[in-house]
Amino acid sequence: MNSVETRNALVFGATGFVGRHLILALDAAGVRVLAACRTQRSYRGLTDWLSAHGCRTLPELVPVDFDAPSLGLHAVDDLAGVTEIYNCAGAYRFGMSEDEARKANVDSVREVVALAAEMSGLRRMVLVSGYRTGGQDPAEVPWSAERIHRAHRTLGSYEASKAESDAVFQAEADRLGVPWSIVNPSTVSGVGATGESDQYLGLAESFSQLWNGTLAALPGNNETFVPVVPVDYLARFMSLLPLDPDSAGHAYWILDDATPALPELFRAVAQHYRVKVPAFGIPVGLLKVLPRALTKADPETIRFMSTDRYPTEPAREFADRHGMALPESVPAIQRWADHLAAQRFGEAATTSLNRGFAEYAGVRTFRVGPDHAETIVLPGLPVNADTWGGIAETLQPAIVADLPGLGMSNGDSRMWPDWLEQLLSSSESHHLVGHSIGAAAAVEAADRNPDRVRQLTLVAPFFLQQPAGASARLSFLTAHLLRRMSAEALSRQLTGSESSAPLLRTSVADLRRAGTSGRAARLLRASTEHRWRTSLIQQLTEFSGSVHLIVGSQDPLAPLAPELIDALGDRLRVTTIDAAGHHPQLTHPADLTQAIQTSLDPAARYLPQPPLVI
């Protein structure tokens, strides 16, 4: 096929992980795309995602019904001009029944091939099979009922149905004269350059266990090979197949042969995460016989832990012909692992804000927001950046960064000075918003970097309030309680009700990670120390910029020192949020946002008295 000829592609499975990235690759190549979607809602979700990812020409909708004859596409006029079909559809999940898996992965393939046979202008149909299931013999189709049952018992329904669909696709395409190609990808990882992915099965689940400290042992040995391939590499490979006449009738195993052996892969990710590597290994054979409650792994995923190698030379030759190159393996995997962790392995709330990790003074720092912003929010105890996500979205552009050792950032409070200096390096005129313990970090940052901070907004600044009770000094007990609290219990402790529990689930998850609750408890104890509190007040007194103090009426300021009032004069503003306590970002986010926006208003007057009440 000449590359200048008009290309019209029909994509099944368009809303899936591979399907979406395939549409991006086709769009970049100037291909007109028809997206087969089940509902208008799924199509809108697809086009929203594509628009956010720079798609120049959005695909046209083709309604599809996999339960209807010919997929409900008999009367669709637009299909007459289709030159290529991509079948990314199917069910990628474990634990399916035999009937469910065969309907999703075998019957659908048969229907799509039959549809393709009716298109006189079709030049290629491309099927996404799998590296463990590809290479089936079409001459053995149809499979007997006994073979089908045996395959599902032995392989699990996902892998068995994919193997059968591979054979059925070849047999039916050959019988009906449909020109075909097959891609057999390994585990599909995130975008090579960014790690972006919203698929959380397989290796991603193991990364989650590694991140949370629940991976008890490293599976496999130095021969265990679970390869990966970046999703954008796979998508571009697929988009080029119809342009290459020599690729017709061939299957390609698409994976990165440089993927480290499984234990080494986990070590590379653990080192990047700054978490402990499990001290022990466990043979795959033993994993297969241990109960799932002990391994915490789906039995179907364990089958992918193999010493097998795959025939990748044809795919490498194809890639070389078309100028394609895989990114360096380990860094790409680490970027993928980063993205998965930043998205909390699918648990993070969906917002318009960027989420990711950045390195400041050796601290792997979790942050929400753009790469650079003048407004930086430093959360308090024992919560994290996610609890400020809604406010940060309104304040855009603003960065919310977990303090060293808290939330999802590593390190500890001893790293504050250098960390704060590097955090502030992106701008010469910062507005720092510090909550509770974060207020201390904001004041110390302003004291050490006076030329870079023009304004402080201190929300519930503990050192200007009554110190916590004697129990706060019992850091061991505090750490023990924090590590075991549910979101509901933490919400009651912080706000007096359980209504903030949904916002605190990620904070609870962070407190259960190794060391986090202990660091939070030690900072809470430090907040009661008279010497530190006095030092912070002195530093605030010497600050030359504007200061906005925001507190809840149920968590008021202690009487302010006269020298602080005298020093700040009309640069001081006090706002009290009615009925709020120490965590107004949880209970009164709209009022708190309004108060902070007042801080951002250059026309706002800063008066020590009377306080503004919201």
C-alpha positions as CSV (number, residue, x, y, z in Angstrom):
1,M,0.0,0.0,0.0
2,N,1.4,3.4,-1.0
3,S,1.6,5.7,2.0
4,V,0.0,8.6,0.1
5,E,-3.2,6.6,-0.5
6,T,-6.2,7.5,1.5
7,R,-6.4,5.4,4.7
8,N,-9.7,4.8,6.6
9,A,-9.4,2.7,9.7
10,L,-12.1,1.0,11.8
11,V,-10.9,0.4,15.4
12,F,-12.7,-2.1,17.7
13,G,-11.8,-1.8,21.3
14,A,-11.2,1.9,20.7
15,T,-11.9,2.9,24.3
16,G,-9.4,0.5,25.8
17,F,-5.8,1.3,26.7
18,V,-4.2,0.0,23.5
19,G,-7.1,1.2,21.3
20,R,-6.9,4.8,22.5
21,H,-3.1,5.0,21.8
22,L,-3.6,3.3,18.5
23,I,-6.0,6.1,17.5
24,L,-3.4,8.7,18.5
25,A,-0.9,6.9,16.3
26,L,-3.3,6.7,13.3
27,D,-4.2,10.3,13.8
28,A,-0.6,11.3,13.7
29,A,-0.2,9.4,10.4
30,G,-3.2,11.3,8.9
31,V,-5.5,8.3,8.9
32,R,-9.3,8.8,9.1
33,V,-10.5,6.8,12.1
34,L,-13.9,5.2,12.8
35,A,-14.3,4.2,16.5
36,A,-16.6,1.3,17.2
37,C,-18.1,2.1,20.6
38,R,-21.0,0.5,22.4
39,T,-22.5,3.7,23.7
40,Q,-22.5,7.4,23.2
41,R,-21.2,7.8,26.7
42,S,-18.1,5.6,26.0
43,Y,-17.5,7.5,22.8
44,R,-17.7,10.9,24.6
45,G,-15.2,9.5,27.2
46,L,-12.9,8.5,24.3
47,T,-13.0,11.8,22.5
48,D,-12.5,13.7,25.8
49,W,-9.4,11.6,26.4
50,L,-8.1,12.0,22.9
51,S,-8.7,15.8,22.9
52,A,-6.7,16.0,26.2
53,H,-3.9,14.0,24.5
54,G,-3.5,16.2,21.4
55,C,-5.6,14.3,18.8
56,R,-5.9,16.5,15.8
57,T,-9.0,14.9,14.2
58,L,-11.3,13.1,16.5
59,P,-12.6,9.7,15.3
60,E,-16.2,9.3,14.0
61,L,-18.5,7.1,16.0
62,V,-19.7,3.7,14.7
63,P,-22.2,2.2,17.2
64,V,-21.4,-1.5,17.7
65,D,-23.4,-4.2,19.4
66,F,-21.4,-7.4,20.0
67,D,-24.6,-9.3,20.8
68,A,-26.3,-8.5,17.5
69,P,-25.8,-10.2,14.1
70,S,-22.9,-8.7,12.2
71,L,-22.2,-6.6,15.3
72,G,-25.2,-4.4,14.3
73,L,-23.2,-2.9,11.5
74,H,-25.1,-4.1,8.4
75,A,-26.5,-0.6,7.5
76,V,-23.5,1.6,8.3
77,D,-22.7,3.4,5.0
78,D,-19.3,4.8,6.3
79,L,-17.8,1.2,6.3
80,A,-17.7,1.1,2.6
81,G,-14.5,3.0,2.5
82,V,-12.7,1.2,5.3
83,T,-9.2,0.2,4.2
84,E,-8.0,-1.3,7.5
85,I,-9.5,-2.8,10.6
86,Y,-7.8,-3.1,14.0
87,N,-9.3,-5.5,16.6
88,C,-8.2,-4.4,20.0
89,A,-11.5,-5.6,21.5
90,G,-11.8,-8.3,24.1
91,A,-11.8,-8.8,27.9
92,Y,-8.4,-8.4,29.6
93,R,-9.1,-9.5,33.1
94,F,-8.7,-12.6,35.3
95,G,-11.2,-14.8,37.0
96,M,-13.7,-15.0,34.1
97,S,-15.9,-18.0,33.5
98,E,-15.3,-20.1,30.4
99,D,-18.4,-18.9,28.6
100,E,-17.7,-15.2,29.5
101,A,-14.1,-15.4,28.2
102,R,-15.0,-17.2,25.0
103,K,-17.8,-14.8,24.2
104,A,-15.6,-11.8,24.7
105,N,-12.4,-13.1,23.1
106,V,-13.4,-15.8,20.6
107,D,-16.9,-15.1,19.4
108,S,-16.1,-11.4,18.9
109,V,-13.1,-12.2,16.7
110,R,-15.2,-14.5,14.5
111,E,-17.8,-11.7,14.0
112,V,-15.2,-9.0,13.2
113,V,-13.5,-11.3,10.6
114,A,-16.9,-12.0,9.0
115,L,-17.6,-8.3,8.8
116,A,-14.1,-7.7,7.3
117,A,-14.8,-10.2,4.5
118,E,-17.7,-8.0,3.3
119,M,-15.4,-5.0,2.7
120,S,-14.1,-5.0,-0.8
121,G,-11.6,-2.2,-0.2
122,L,-10.0,-3.7,2.9
123,R,-6.3,-4.0,2.7
124,R,-5.5,-5.3,6.1
125,M,-7.0,-6.5,9.4
126,V,-4.8,-6.4,12.5
127,L,-5.5,-8.5,15.6
128,V,-4.1,-7.9,19.0
129,S,-3.3,-11.3,20.4
130,G,-0.7,-12.0,23.1
131,Y,2.9,-13.1,23.5
132,R,1.9,-16.1,25.6
133,T,-1.0,-17.1,23.3
134,G,0.1,-16.3,19.8
135,G,1.4,-18.8,17.3
136,Q,-1.6,-21.1,17.4
137,D,-2.1,-23.6,14.5
138,P,-5.2,-22.5,12.4
139,A,-5.4,-26.0,11.0
140,E,-6.6,-27.3,14.4
141,V,-9.7,-25.1,14.3
142,P,-12.3,-25.8,15.5
143,W,-11.1,-26.8,18.9
144,S,-12.9,-29.7,20.4
145,A,-15.0,-29.2,23.5
146,E,-12.6,-31.4,25.5
147,R,-9.6,-29.3,24.4
148,I,-11.4,-26.1,25.2
149,H,-12.3,-27.3,28.7
150,R,-8.8,-28.6,29.3
151,A,-7.2,-25.3,28.2
152,H,-9.4,-23.3,30.5
153,R,-8.5,-25.6,33.4
154,T,-4.8,-25.5,32.7
155,L,-4.3,-21.9,31.5
156,G,-7.1,-20.0,33.1
157,S,-10.0,-18.5,31.1
158,Y,-8.3,-15.4,29.9
159,E,-5.2,-17.1,28.4
160,A,-7.2,-20.0,27.1
161,S,-9.7,-17.8,25.3
162,K,-7.0,-15.6,23.8
163,A,-5.2,-18.7,22.5
164,E,-8.3,-20.0,20.9
165,S,-9.1,-16.6,19.4
166,D,-5.6,-16.5,17.8
167,A,-6.3,-19.8,16.0
168,V,-9.8,-18.9,15.0
169,F,-8.7,-15.5,13.6
170,Q,-6.2,-17.1,11.3
171,A,-8.5,-19.9,10.2
172,E,-11.4,-17.6,9.5
173,A,-9.4,-14.9,7.8
174,D,-7.7,-17.4,5.5
175,R,-11.0,-19.1,4.7
176,L,-12.7,-15.8,3.9
177,G,-9.8,-14.2,2.1
178,V,-9.2,-11.4,4.6
179,P,-5.6,-10.1,4.5
180,W,-4.3,-10.1,8.1
181,S,-1.5,-9.4,10.5
182,I,-1.2,-10.3,14.2
183,V,0.6,-8.5,17.0
184,N,1.5,-10.5,20.1
185,P,2.5,-7.9,22.7
186,S,3.9,-8.6,26.1
187,T,2.8,-6.7,29.2
188,V,1.9,-3.3,27.8
189,S,3.5,-0.6,29.9
190,G,3.0,3.1,29.9
191,V,4.0,5.6,27.3
192,G,7.8,5.3,26.8
193,A,8.6,9.0,27.5
194,T,6.2,9.7,30.4
195,G,5.1,6.3,31.8
196,E,1.4,7.3,31.5
197,S,-0.9,4.3,31.8
198,D,-4.3,3.7,33.2
199,Q,-4.1,-0.1,33.2
200,Y,-3.4,-1.7,36.6
201,L,-3.3,-5.4,36.1
202,G,-0.4,-7.8,36.0
203,L,3.0,-6.2,36.8
204,A,1.2,-3.1,37.9
205,E,-0.4,-5.0,40.8
206,S,3.0,-6.3,41.8
207,F,4.4,-2.7,41.7
208,S,1.6,-1.7,44.0
209,Q,2.5,-4.4,46.5
210,L,6.2,-3.3,46.3
211,W,5.1,0.4,46.9
212,N,3.0,-0.5,49.9
213,G,5.4,-2.9,51.4
214,T,3.2,-6.0,51.0
215,L,5.4,-7.9,48.5
216,A,6.8,-10.6,50.8
217,A,9.3,-12.1,48.4
218,L,10.8,-11.6,45.0
219,P,9.1,-14.1,42.6
220,G,11.2,-16.2,40.2
221,N,14.9,-16.3,39.5
222,N,17.4,-14.8,37.1
223,E,15.8,-16.7,34.2
224,T,12.2,-15.6,34.9
225,F,11.2,-13.3,32.0
226,V,8.1,-11.1,32.1
227,P,8.8,-8.7,29.2
228,V,7.2,-5.3,28.7
229,V,6.6,-3.0,25.7
230,P,5.5,0.7,25.8
231,V,2.0,1.3,24.6
232,D,3.0,4.0,22.2
233,Y,5.6,1.8,20.6
234,L,3.0,-1.0,20.1
235,A,0.5,1.5,18.7
236,R,2.8,2.9,16.1
237,F,4.0,-0.6,15.1
238,M,0.3,-1.5,14.5
239,S,-0.4,1.6,12.5
240,L,2.5,0.8,10.1
241,L,1.5,-2.8,9.3
242,P,-1.0,-1.9,6.5
243,L,1.8,0.1,4.8
244,D,4.1,-2.9,4.6
245,P,3.0,-5.5,2.0
246,D,5.5,-8.0,3.4
247,S,3.8,-8.0,6.8
248,A,0.6,-9.6,5.5
249,G,0.0,-13.1,6.8
250,H,2.5,-12.7,9.6
251,A,2.5,-12.5,13.4
252,Y,4.9,-10.3,15.4
253,W,6.0,-10.8,18.9
254,I,6.4,-7.2,20.2
255,L,8.3,-6.9,23.4
256,D,11.5,-5.6,24.8
257,D,14.1,-8.3,25.0
258,A,16.2,-6.1,27.2
259,T,13.5,-6.3,30.0
260,P,15.5,-7.4,33.1
261,A,14.8,-10.8,34.7
262,L,11.8,-10.5,37.0
263,P,13.6,-10.2,40.4
264,E,16.0,-7.6,38.9
265,L,13.1,-5.7,37.5
266,F,11.5,-5.5,40.9
267,R,14.9,-4.4,42.4
268,A,15.1,-1.6,39.8
269,V,11.6,-0.4,40.7
270,A,12.2,-0.7,44.4
271,Q,15.4,1.3,44.2
272,H,13.5,4.0,42.2
273,Y,10.6,4.0,44.7
274,R,13.2,4.2,47.6
275,V,11.5,1.2,49.3
276,K,13.0,-1.9,50.7
277,V,13.6,-4.9,48.4
278,P,12.1,-8.1,49.8
279,A,15.0,-10.1,51.3
280,F,13.8,-13.5,50.1
281,G,13.0,-15.0,46.7
282,I,10.4,-17.6,46.0
283,P,10.4,-20.1,43.0
284,V,7.6,-19.8,40.6
285,G,6.8,-23.5,41.0
286,L,6.1,-22.9,44.7
287,L,4.0,-19.8,44.0
288,K,1.8,-22.0,41.8
289,V,0.9,-24.3,44.7
290,L,0.6,-21.8,47.5
291,P,-2.9,-20.5,48.4
292,R,-3.9,-17.2,46.9
293,A,-4.4,-15.7,50.4
294,L,-0.7,-16.2,51.0
295,T,0.7,-15.1,47.6
296,K,-1.7,-12.2,47.1
297,A,-1.5,-13.0,43.4
298,D,-4.2,-14.2,41.0
299,P,-3.3,-17.7,39.9
300,E,-3.7,-16.7,36.2
301,T,-1.0,-14.0,36.6
302,I,1.5,-16.5,37.9
303,R,1.5,-18.4,34.6
304,F,3.0,-15.3,33.0
305,M,6.2,-15.9,35.2
306,S,8.1,-18.1,32.8
307,T,11.6,-18.7,31.5
308,D,10.3,-18.8,27.9
309,R,11.8,-16.6,25.3
310,Y,10.0,-15.5,22.2
311,P,10.6,-15.1,18.4
312,T,11.1,-11.4,18.3
313,E,13.5,-11.1,15.3
314,P,10.7,-10.4,12.7
315,A,9.4,-7.6,14.8
316,R,12.8,-6.1,15.3
317,E,13.4,-6.3,11.5
318,F,10.1,-4.6,10.9
319,A,10.9,-1.9,13.4
320,D,14.3,-1.3,11.8
321,R,12.8,-0.9,8.4
322,H,10.4,1.7,9.7
323,G,12.9,3.6,11.8
324,M,11.4,2.5,15.2
325,A,13.4,2.1,18.4
326,L,12.4,1.1,21.8
327,P,13.3,3.4,24.7
328,E,16.0,2.3,27.2
329,S,14.3,-0.5,29.1
330,V,14.8,0.2,32.8
331,P,14.3,4.0,32.8
332,A,11.1,3.5,30.8
333,I,9.9,0.9,33.3
334,Q,10.7,3.3,36.1
335,R,8.8,6.1,34.5
336,W,5.8,3.7,34.2
337,A,6.2,2.7,37.8
338,D,6.3,6.4,38.8
339,H,3.1,7.1,37.0
340,L,1.3,4.1,38.5
341,A,2.3,5.2,42.0
342,A,1.4,8.9,41.4
343,Q,-2.1,7.7,40.3
344,R,-2.2,5.5,43.4
345,F,-2.6,2.5,41.2
346,G,-6.0,3.7,40.0
347,E,-7.3,4.9,43.4
348,A,-6.5,8.7,42.9
349,A,-9.4,11.0,42.3
350,T,-9.8,12.3,38.7
351,T,-9.0,16.0,38.4
352,S,-7.4,18.3,35.8
353,L,-4.2,18.5,37.9
354,N,-1.0,16.8,36.9
355,R,0.3,14.2,39.4
356,G,3.8,13.0,39.7
357,F,7.2,12.8,41.4
358,A,10.1,15.3,41.3
359,E,13.5,15.2,42.8
360,Y,14.4,18.1,45.2
361,A,17.7,17.9,47.1
362,G,17.7,14.1,47.0
363,V,14.0,13.9,48.2
364,R,11.7,12.0,45.9
365,T,8.8,14.3,46.2
366,F,5.1,13.8,45.3
367,R,3.4,16.8,44.0
368,V,0.1,17.8,42.4
369,G,-0.1,20.6,39.9
370,P,2.1,22.1,37.2
371,D,5.9,21.9,37.0
372,H,6.2,25.6,37.9
373,A,3.9,27.9,39.9
374,E,4.3,30.8,42.2
375,T,1.8,29.4,44.7
376,I,3.0,26.4,46.6
377,V,0.9,24.6,49.2
378,L,2.6,22.6,52.0
379,P,0.1,20.2,53.7
380,G,0.0,19.5,57.4
381,L,-0.3,16.5,59.7
382,P,-1.4,13.7,59.3
383,V,-2.8,14.4,55.8
384,N,-1.3,14.6,52.4
385,A,-1.4,16.6,49.1
386,D,-4.5,14.8,47.9
387,T,-6.6,16.4,50.6
388,W,-5.7,19.8,49.1
389,G,-6.4,18.6,45.5
390,G,-9.8,20.3,45.1
391,I,-8.5,23.6,46.5
392,A,-5.4,23.5,44.3
393,E,-7.6,22.9,41.2
394,T,-9.5,26.1,42.0
395,L,-6.3,28.0,42.7
396,Q,-4.5,27.0,39.5
397,P,-1.7,27.4,38.9
398,A,-0.6,26.0,42.2
399,I,1.6,23.2,43.4
400,V,0.8,21.0,46.4
401,A,3.9,19.1,47.6
402,D,4.0,16.4,50.3
403,L,6.7,17.4,52.8
404,P,9.8,15.1,53.1
405,G,8.8,11.9,54.8
406,L,5.1,12.6,54.7
407,G,2.4,11.6,52.2
408,M,4.1,9.9,49.3
409,S,7.5,11.8,49.6
410,N,10.5,10.0,51.1
411,G,13.1,11.6,53.4
412,D,12.4,13.3,56.7
413,S,12.2,16.8,58.3
414,R,16.0,17.0,58.6
415,M,16.0,17.5,54.8
416,W,13.7,20.5,54.9
417,P,16.3,23.3,54.4
418,D,17.8,22.1,51.2
419,W,14.5,20.6,50.0
420,L,12.7,24.0,50.5
421,E,15.4,25.9,48.7
422,Q,15.2,23.7,45.6
423,L,11.4,23.7,45.7
424,L,11.5,27.5,45.5
425,S,14.1,27.6,42.7
426,S,11.4,27.7,40.0
427,S,10.4,31.3,40.7
428,E,11.7,34.5,42.3
429,S,8.4,35.5,43.8
430,H,6.5,32.8,45.7
431,H,3.3,32.7,47.7
432,L,3.6,29.9,50.2
433,V,0.5,28.4,51.7
434,G,1.4,26.3,54.8
435,H,-1.1,24.2,56.8
436,S,-0.4,23.2,60.4
437,I,3.1,21.6,60.3
438,G,3.3,22.9,56.7
439,A,3.1,26.4,58.1
440,A,6.3,25.9,59.9
441,A,8.0,24.7,56.7
442,A,6.6,27.8,54.9
443,V,8.0,30.2,57.6
444,E,11.4,28.5,57.6
445,A,11.5,28.6,53.8
446,A,10.8,32.3,53.9
447,D,13.4,32.9,56.5
448,R,16.1,31.1,54.6
449,N,15.0,32.5,51.2
450,P,13.7,36.0,51.9
451,D,14.2,37.1,48.3
452,R,12.0,34.3,46.9
453,V,9.0,34.6,49.1
454,R,6.7,37.6,48.9
455,Q,3.7,36.3,50.8
456,L,2.8,33.7,53.5
457,T,-0.7,32.3,54.0
458,L,-0.6,30.2,57.2
459,V,-3.6,27.9,57.7
460,A,-4.0,26.7,61.3
461,P,-0.4,27.6,62.2
462,F,0.2,25.4,65.3
463,F,2.9,27.7,66.7
464,L,0.4,30.6,67.0
465,Q,-2.2,28.3,68.7
466,Q,-2.4,26.5,71.9
467,P,0.0,23.5,71.9
468,A,-1.3,20.0,71.6
469,G,-1.9,18.0,74.8
470,A,0.5,15.8,76.6
471,S,-0.5,12.7,74.5
472,A,1.1,14.3,71.5
473,R,4.5,13.8,73.2
474,L,4.0,10.0,73.2
475,S,5.2,9.6,69.6
476,F,5.4,5.8,69.8
477,L,1.8,5.5,70.8
478,T,0.7,8.1,68.2
479,A,2.5,6.3,65.5
480,H,0.9,3.0,66.5
481,L,-2.6,4.6,66.4
482,L,-2.0,6.4,63.1
483,R,-0.8,3.3,61.4
484,R,-3.9,1.4,62.4
485,M,-6.6,4.0,62.0
486,S,-9.4,3.6,59.4
487,A,-10.4,6.6,57.3
488,E,-13.6,6.9,59.3
489,A,-11.7,6.9,62.6
490,L,-9.2,9.5,61.3
491,S,-12.0,11.7,60.1
492,R,-13.6,11.6,63.5
493,Q,-10.3,12.4,65.1
494,L,-9.6,15.4,62.8
495,T,-13.1,16.8,62.2
496,G,-15.5,15.3,64.7
497,S,-17.5,13.3,62.1
498,E,-17.0,10.6,59.5
499,S,-18.0,12.8,56.6
500,S,-14.4,13.5,55.5
501,A,-13.5,9.8,55.4
502,P,-13.5,9.6,51.5
503,L,-11.0,12.4,51.4
504,L,-8.8,10.7,53.9
505,R,-8.5,7.3,52.4
506,T,-5.3,8.1,50.6
507,S,-3.8,9.7,53.8
508,V,-4.6,6.5,55.6
509,A,-2.9,4.5,52.9
510,D,0.2,6.7,53.2
511,L,0.3,6.3,57.0
512,R,0.3,2.5,56.6
513,R,3.5,2.6,54.5
514,A,6.7,1.9,56.3
515,G,7.9,4.7,58.5
516,T,5.3,7.4,57.5
517,S,3.3,7.2,60.7
518,G,6.4,7.3,62.8
519,R,7.7,10.5,61.1
520,A,4.3,12.1,61.4
521,A,4.2,11.2,65.2
522,R,7.7,12.7,65.7
523,L,6.7,15.9,64.0
524,L,3.6,16.1,66.1
525,R,5.7,15.8,69.2
526,A,8.1,18.5,67.9
527,S,5.2,20.8,67.4
528,T,4.8,21.0,71.2
529,E,8.3,22.1,71.8
530,H,8.6,25.6,73.1
531,R,11.9,26.3,71.6
532,W,10.8,25.5,68.0
533,R,7.5,27.4,68.4
534,T,9.4,30.5,69.7
535,S,11.9,30.3,66.9
536,L,9.1,30.2,64.3
537,I,7.4,33.2,65.8
538,Q,10.7,35.1,65.7
539,Q,11.2,34.1,62.0
540,L,7.7,35.3,61.2
541,T,8.3,38.6,63.0
542,E,11.3,39.2,60.7
543,F,9.5,38.3,57.5
544,S,9.2,41.4,55.2
545,G,6.3,40.2,53.1
546,S,2.6,39.9,53.6
547,V,1.1,37.4,56.1
548,H,-2.4,36.0,56.0
549,L,-3.4,33.9,59.0
550,I,-6.5,31.6,58.4
551,V,-8.0,29.6,61.3
552,G,-11.3,28.0,62.1
553,S,-13.5,29.4,64.8
554,Q,-13.3,26.1,66.7
555,D,-9.5,26.2,66.5
556,P,-8.6,29.8,67.2
557,L,-5.3,31.6,67.4
558,A,-3.7,32.1,70.8
559,P,-3.3,35.8,71.7
560,L,-0.7,37.1,69.2
561,A,2.6,38.4,70.6
562,P,2.6,42.3,70.6
563,E,6.0,42.2,68.9
564,L,4.5,40.1,66.0
565,I,1.6,42.5,65.5
566,D,4.0,45.5,65.7
567,A,6.5,44.0,63.3
568,L,3.9,43.0,60.6
569,G,1.6,46.0,61.1
570,D,-0.7,46.4,58.0
571,R,1.0,43.5,56.3
572,L,-1.0,41.1,58.5
573,R,-4.4,39.8,57.8
574,V,-6.4,37.4,59.9
575,T,-9.4,35.3,58.6
576,T,-11.6,33.1,60.8
577,I,-13.7,30.5,59.1
578,D,-16.9,30.0,61.0
579,A,-17.5,26.5,62.5
580,A,-14.2,25.2,61.1
581,G,-11.6,23.4,63.1
582,H,-7.9,22.6,62.4
583,H,-8.6,21.1,59.0
584,P,-10.8,23.5,57.0
585,Q,-9.5,22.0,53.7
586,L,-11.6,18.9,54.7
587,T,-14.7,20.6,56.2
588,H,-14.9,24.0,54.6
589,P,-13.0,23.8,51.3
590,A,-15.0,26.6,49.6
591,D,-14.5,29.0,52.4
592,L,-10.8,28.2,52.7
593,T,-10.4,28.6,48.9
594,Q,-12.1,32.0,49.1
595,A,-9.8,33.1,51.9
596,I,-6.7,32.0,50.1
597,Q,-7.9,33.7,46.9
598,T,-8.2,36.9,49.0
599,S,-4.5,36.4,49.8
600,L,-3.8,36.3,46.1
601,D,-5.6,39.6,45.5
602,P,-3.0,42.3,45.2
603,A,-5.6,44.9,46.1
604,A,-6.5,43.2,49.4
605,R,-5.7,45.2,52.6
606,Y,-3.8,43.4,55.4
607,L,-5.2,44.5,58.8
608,P,-4.5,42.9,62.1
609,Q,-7.9,43.9,63.5
610,P,-10.7,43.1,63.2
611,P,-10.4,39.6,61.8
612,L,-12.4,38.7,58.6
613,V,-15.0,36.1,59.4
614,I,-16.2,33.8,56.6
